[in-house]
Amino acid sequence: MYGWIWRRLPGNAWAKAAISLVLVLAVVFILFQWVFPWAEPLLPFNDVTVNGGGSAG
């Protein structure tokens, strides 16, 4: 898959590397702005199962 993307990008190796970096940053930005906030309520991170009534010692 990455080879296919690399061959489709225009320019020499430096231009392809720069375009690839911009594409990766755009994907990360989209994930943090829209995808992760949308998925956060669906994930069980706030389902705490530890009981506070035990004794330590």
mmCIF file of the C-alpha atoms, coordinates in Angstrom:
data_MODEL
# 
_entry.id   MODEL 
# 
loop_
_atom_site.group_PDB 
_atom_site.id 
_atom_site.type_symbol 
_atom_site.label_atom_id 
_atom_site.label_alt_id 
_atom_site.label_comp_id 
_atom_site.label_asym_id 
_atom_site.label_entity_id 
_atom_site.label_seq_id 
_atom_site.pdbx_PDB_ins_code 
_atom_site.Cartn_x 
_atom_site.Cartn_y 
_atom_site.Cartn_z 
_atom_site.occupancy 
_atom_site.B_iso_or_equiv 
_atom_site.pdbx_formal_charge 
_atom_site.auth_seq_id 
_atom_site.auth_comp_id 
_atom_site.auth_asym_id 
_atom_site.auth_atom_id 
_atom_site.pdbx_PDB_model_num 
ATOM 1  C CA . MET A 1 1  ? 0.000   0.000  0.000  1.00 0.00 ? 1  MET A CA 1 
ATOM 2  C CA . TYR A 1 2  ? 2.737   2.466  0.923  1.00 0.00 ? 2  TYR A CA 1 
ATOM 3  C CA . GLY A 1 3  ? 4.626   1.632  -2.242 1.00 0.00 ? 3  GLY A CA 1 
ATOM 4  C CA . TRP A 1 4  ? 1.528   2.406  -4.275 1.00 0.00 ? 4  TRP A CA 1 
ATOM 5  C CA . ILE A 1 5  ? 1.155   5.792  -2.560 1.00 0.00 ? 5  ILE A CA 1 
ATOM 6  C CA . TRP A 1 6  ? 4.872   6.543  -3.004 1.00 0.00 ? 6  TRP A CA 1 
ATOM 7  C CA . ARG A 1 7  ? 4.725   5.802  -6.730 1.00 0.00 ? 7  ARG A CA 1 
ATOM 8  C CA . ARG A 1 8  ? 1.641   8.018  -7.181 1.00 0.00 ? 8  ARG A CA 1 
ATOM 9  C CA . LEU A 1 9  ? 3.198   11.103 -5.550 1.00 0.00 ? 9  LEU A CA 1 
ATOM 10 C CA . PRO A 1 10 ? 4.750   13.654 -7.925 1.00 0.00 ? 10 PRO A CA 1 
ATOM 11 C CA . GLY A 1 11 ? 8.339   14.861 -7.823 1.00 0.00 ? 11 GLY A CA 1 
ATOM 12 C CA . ASN A 1 12 ? 11.678  13.459 -6.738 1.00 0.00 ? 12 ASN A CA 1 
ATOM 13 C CA . ALA A 1 13 ? 12.425  11.654 -3.472 1.00 0.00 ? 13 ALA A CA 1 
ATOM 14 C CA . TRP A 1 14 ? 12.681  14.867 -1.411 1.00 0.00 ? 14 TRP A CA 1 
ATOM 15 C CA . ALA A 1 15 ? 9.386   16.204 -2.741 1.00 0.00 ? 15 ALA A CA 1 
ATOM 16 C CA . LYS A 1 16 ? 7.712   12.852 -2.127 1.00 0.00 ? 16 LYS A CA 1 
ATOM 17 C CA . ALA A 1 17 ? 9.059   12.798 1.431  1.00 0.00 ? 17 ALA A CA 1 
ATOM 18 C CA . ALA A 1 18 ? 7.749   16.324 2.078  1.00 0.00 ? 18 ALA A CA 1 
ATOM 19 C CA . ILE A 1 19 ? 4.334   15.501 0.626  1.00 0.00 ? 19 ILE A CA 1 
ATOM 20 C CA . SER A 1 20 ? 4.237   12.283 2.665  1.00 0.00 ? 20 SER A CA 1 
ATOM 21 C CA . LEU A 1 21 ? 5.004   14.223 5.841  1.00 0.00 ? 21 LEU A CA 1 
ATOM 22 C CA . VAL A 1 22 ? 2.196   16.681 5.092  1.00 0.00 ? 22 VAL A CA 1 
ATOM 23 C CA . LEU A 1 23 ? -0.205  13.803 4.430  1.00 0.00 ? 23 LEU A CA 1 
ATOM 24 C CA . VAL A 1 24 ? 0.714   12.080 7.695  1.00 0.00 ? 24 VAL A CA 1 
ATOM 25 C CA . LEU A 1 25 ? 0.281   15.321 9.645  1.00 0.00 ? 25 LEU A CA 1 
ATOM 26 C CA . ALA A 1 26 ? -3.106  15.871 7.991  1.00 0.00 ? 26 ALA A CA 1 
ATOM 27 C CA . VAL A 1 27 ? -4.260  12.366 8.954  1.00 0.00 ? 27 VAL A CA 1 
ATOM 28 C CA . VAL A 1 28 ? -3.101  12.869 12.568 1.00 0.00 ? 28 VAL A CA 1 
ATOM 29 C CA . PHE A 1 29 ? -4.877  16.238 12.704 1.00 0.00 ? 29 PHE A CA 1 
ATOM 30 C CA . ILE A 1 30 ? -8.118  14.733 11.386 1.00 0.00 ? 30 ILE A CA 1 
ATOM 31 C CA . LEU A 1 31 ? -7.893  11.883 13.892 1.00 0.00 ? 31 LEU A CA 1 
ATOM 32 C CA . PHE A 1 32 ? -7.376  14.190 16.878 1.00 0.00 ? 32 PHE A CA 1 
ATOM 33 C CA . GLN A 1 33 ? -9.964  16.763 15.804 1.00 0.00 ? 33 GLN A CA 1 
ATOM 34 C CA . TRP A 1 34 ? -12.868 14.566 14.735 1.00 0.00 ? 34 TRP A CA 1 
ATOM 35 C CA . VAL A 1 35 ? -12.359 10.810 14.969 1.00 0.00 ? 35 VAL A CA 1 
ATOM 36 C CA . PHE A 1 36 ? -11.033 10.451 18.532 1.00 0.00 ? 36 PHE A CA 1 
ATOM 37 C CA . PRO A 1 37 ? -13.571 12.863 20.092 1.00 0.00 ? 37 PRO A CA 1 
ATOM 38 C CA . TRP A 1 38 ? -16.372 11.026 18.299 1.00 0.00 ? 38 TRP A CA 1 
ATOM 39 C CA . ALA A 1 39 ? -15.120 7.599  19.462 1.00 0.00 ? 39 ALA A CA 1 
ATOM 40 C CA . GLU A 1 40 ? -14.270 8.588  23.057 1.00 0.00 ? 40 GLU A CA 1 
ATOM 41 C CA . PRO A 1 41 ? -17.794 8.119  24.507 1.00 0.00 ? 41 PRO A CA 1 
ATOM 42 C CA . LEU A 1 42 ? -17.943 4.679  22.903 1.00 0.00 ? 42 LEU A CA 1 
ATOM 43 C CA . LEU A 1 43 ? -14.783 3.439  24.662 1.00 0.00 ? 43 LEU A CA 1 
ATOM 44 C CA . PRO A 1 44 ? -14.911 1.882  28.148 1.00 0.00 ? 44 PRO A CA 1 
ATOM 45 C CA . PHE A 1 45 ? -12.124 3.966  29.751 1.00 0.00 ? 45 PHE A CA 1 
ATOM 46 C CA . ASN A 1 46 ? -14.426 5.436  32.421 1.00 0.00 ? 46 ASN A CA 1 
ATOM 47 C CA . ASP A 1 47 ? -15.936 2.101  33.479 1.00 0.00 ? 47 ASP A CA 1 
ATOM 48 C CA . VAL A 1 48 ? -14.109 1.714  36.785 1.00 0.00 ? 48 VAL A CA 1 
ATOM 49 C CA . THR A 1 49 ? -14.489 -1.637 38.489 1.00 0.00 ? 49 THR A CA 1 
ATOM 50 C CA . VAL A 1 50 ? -12.243 -1.048 41.516 1.00 0.00 ? 50 VAL A CA 1 
ATOM 51 C CA . ASN A 1 51 ? -14.182 -0.974 44.784 1.00 0.00 ? 51 ASN A CA 1 
ATOM 52 C CA . GLY A 1 52 ? -13.148 1.588  47.429 1.00 0.00 ? 52 GLY A CA 1 
ATOM 53 C CA . GLY A 1 53 ? -14.349 -0.390 50.451 1.00 0.00 ? 53 GLY A CA 1 
ATOM 54 C CA . GLY A 1 54 ? -11.353 -2.684 50.936 1.00 0.00 ? 54 GLY A CA 1 
ATOM 55 C CA . SER A 1 55 ? -8.749  -2.563 53.690 1.00 0.00 ? 55 SER A CA 1 
ATOM 56 C CA . ALA A 1 56 ? -5.080  -1.961 53.049 1.00 0.00 ? 56 ALA A CA 1 
ATOM 57 C CA . GLY A 1 57 ? -2.532  -3.636 55.150 1.00 0.00 ? 57 GLY A CA 1 
# 
